[in-house]
Amino acid sequence: MSILEAIIIAIVEGLTEFLPVSSTGHMIIAQSLLNIESTEFVKAFTVNIQFGAILSVVVLYWKRFFQTFDFYWKLFIAFIPAAIIGFLASDYIDAMLENVFVVALMLVIGGVFMLFVDKWFNKPIENQEMTWKRALKIGFFQCIAMIPGVSRSMATIVGGMTTKLSRKNAAEFSFFLAVPTMAAASGYKLMKLVTDPAGVSLLSDHLITLLIGNVVAFIVAIAAIKFFIDFLTKYGFKAFGYYRIVVGALLLVLLAMGIDLSII
């Protein structure tokens, strides 16, 4: 992987991680267009640059992360369902992650669903306090995103809206929840790498590429989050729904043409 390819992959990660469009689907397309071989370093790189994306949330909302214990308690409650189910069903989830057809199909199905999200769930009430019941429900919705192509962002935002949160508040809690969730998932994969001498050597040999990737992912993610909050508040989900349908259909067409697609 060249520096330019690493920058492009990091841009894709930063743009799509917090938007309801499935970062996995876009990684597949980027890898295919760039003709990047799915080597051990490429897999490690895509895991590592998620830390840059995570840091963007902490920096943008740093005041919210230095609040009372209650803030962290609600995040913990929301995190628990995915942590438990992810641990118990890890082998099954990993198997699905290798299936590009599942990703493409979920992109299309999720896109159709998103065309109606505002009509069905955009009914906020005056009380916007994040209660433990709201947090737990959002946490269970996050588990749906274990199906590749669903989008963690979409699942958790819709989960928040079903509890009568506004689109903005649901999206912001989705960003907050991404921090422990992505840190745990990425940290676990990274830990397996650093406990293997070959993995340590792999990371150290490409340290500059990893640093550049994280910086790019961080900067792009900040811009993406700001854009998304503003766009979502004004226009809702429908545009993202159409976009998902197009991307999913593109992947299905490429698969039908016999083009070899793989998940980074």
N, C-alpha and C positions, 0 to 999 in steps of 0.2 A: 504494500500500500504506500503510495507516494504522499507527500505532504499535502498536495492539492486535493487528492482523493480523501484524505483524512479531514480536511477543512470542509469539503462538500458533505461528507457523512455527518460531521458535527453540526453543520447548518441544518440538515434534515432533522437530526435529533432535537436541536433547540427549538425548531419551528413546530414540530409535531407532538412533542412529549406532553404538552399541556393543552393542546387543542383536541377537540373530540373527533379526530380523524384517523386514529390508529397509527402510532409511530412505527409499529411492526410492518404494516403494509407499505409504508413509504420507504423503509429500509430495504425491503425486497426490491422495490422499483429502482432505488438508487444503486443498489449493488448490481442489478441486472444491466442498467444503462452504462455504468462505469466498468462493467466486466471485472468486478473485484472477486477474487477467489476467497471462499470462506475459510481462511486459515485460522489457526489458533490465536494469532495476534489480532486479526480482524475481530474475532469474537470477543477477545479481551478488551479491545479498544472500544467497542460499542457498549460494553458494560461500564468501563471506566469513565467515559464521558458523561454518563448520567449524573455523576457527582457535580459536574459543572452546571447541569440543568437544575439539580436540587438546590445548589447554592444560590441560584437566581431568585428562588422563592424566599429564602431566608433574608437575602439582601433587600428585596423589594418590600417585604413585610416585617422587617426586623423589629419594629416596635411591638407588633402582635406576638412575636416570639419571646418577648420579655414581659410576660404578663403573669397572672396568678397561676397557681398550681392547677386550677380548674381547666384552663386552656389545654394543658398537657394531658390532663385526665380524660377529657373528651376525645382528644386525638388518639390516646391509648385505647379507649373503648372502640373507636371506629377502626383502629388498626387490627384488633384481635381476630375478627372473623377471617380476614385474608391470611393472617399469620397461621392460624390453626388449619384452615382448609388447604392453604398452600403447602404446608408441611405434610399433611396426610395424603394429598393427591399430587405430590410433586412429580412422580414418574408419569402419571397420566397427562399432566399439564405439559411436561417436556415433550411428550409424544405428539401432542396437538401442535406445539410450537414448530414442529418440523413440517407441518402440513400447510402448504401455501394455499391450497384450495379452500381450506377452512377459513384462513385469513381473508381471502377474496370474498367468500360467501358472506361472512360476518360483516364485512365492509358494506356490502349491498343491503343486507337485511337491516343493519344498524342505520344506514342512510335513509331507508324508507321509513323506519321508526322515527327518526329525527324530524321528518317532515311534519309530524303530528305532535311532537313534544310540547311545543308552546300552547297548542290548543288544549291538550289534555292536562298538563301539569302546571302551567304558569298561572297559578292562583294563590299568590302570597298573602299571608295574613299579617296583621300588625305586629304580633309577637314574633320577632326574628331571633330570639335567644337560642343558642345551641344547647339543647338539653341532652342528657345522656341517651334518651330514647331516640332522638334525631340522629345522634352520632352513631349509635348502634345500627340503625336502619341503613344509613349511608355506608357503613362498614360492610353490611351484607350485600349491598348493591355493588360494592367494589369487587366482590368475589366473582361477579359475572364477567368482569374484565380478565379473568384467568383464561377465558376462551380467546385465543389470539384473533385480533381484528375487531374486537368489540370496542376498545378504547377505555382505559381506566378513567380518563377525564369525563367521557360521556356518561359512563355508568354511575360515577359518584355525583355528578351534577344533577342528573335525573333523579337519583336517590334523594338528594337534598330537596329538590323541587316537589317530590311526592310528600314531603313533610311540611309543605307550604312555605319553604324558604323562597326568597326572591332569587332570580337567576344570578344576580351579582353575588349574594351571600353564599349561595350553593357553590358557585364557581370558586370563590375564595377559599371555602373550607376544603374543596377538592384539591386546591393547590397545597394547602397546609398538610392535608393527609398524605399527599405525594411524598413529603419529606421522609417520614419514618418508613413508609411502604417501600419506596424506591431505594432508600438507604439500606434497608434490611435485605432486599432482594439482591441489589448490586454488591453490597458488602459481603454477603454469603458467597457469591460467585468469585469475588476478588480474594476472599480468604482462602478458597480452594486453590487459587492460582499461586498466592504467595507462600503457601505451605508446601508447594511443589518446587524443588530447585529449578526445574526447567521453566516453570512459570515465572519465577523471580528473574531468571536470565532473560526471558522474553520481554518482560516489562522494562527492565533496566536497559536493554538494547535499543528500545524505542521510546525512551523517556521524553525526548523533545516532541515527538509526534503526539504523545499522550497529553503533554502540557498544552500544546497548541489546540488540540481537540477540546479539552476542557474549557479553555478560555473562550473559544469560538462558541461552544454550546451554551456557556454562561451568558455571553452577550446577546446571542440570538434569542435565547429563552426569555430574557428580560423584555426584549422588544415584543415577542410573541404574546407574553402574558398581558402586557399593557394593551396591545391591540385587541386581544380576545375579550377582555373585560369591557372595553369600550364598545366593541362590535356587538357582543352578546346583549348588553344592556339596551342598545338601540334597536337591534334587528332580530335577535333571537337565533334559533338553531337551523332554520330552514336552509340557508345557504350552505351550511356544513353538511346537511343531509344530501343535497344534490351533489356536492363535491365527493362525498364518500361513495355514492352510487357510481359516479364516473370512474373513480380510482379502482373500485372493486371490479367493475365491468372490464376495465383495462387489463387487470390481472387475469381475469377469467379468459379473455380473448388471447392473451399471451400464452396461457396454459394450453388452450385449445389448439394453438398454432404449433405446439410442441416445443416451445422455448423453455429451456431449463432455468427454472427459478428456484432459488433457495433462500432460506432465512439466515441472515448474518448471525 
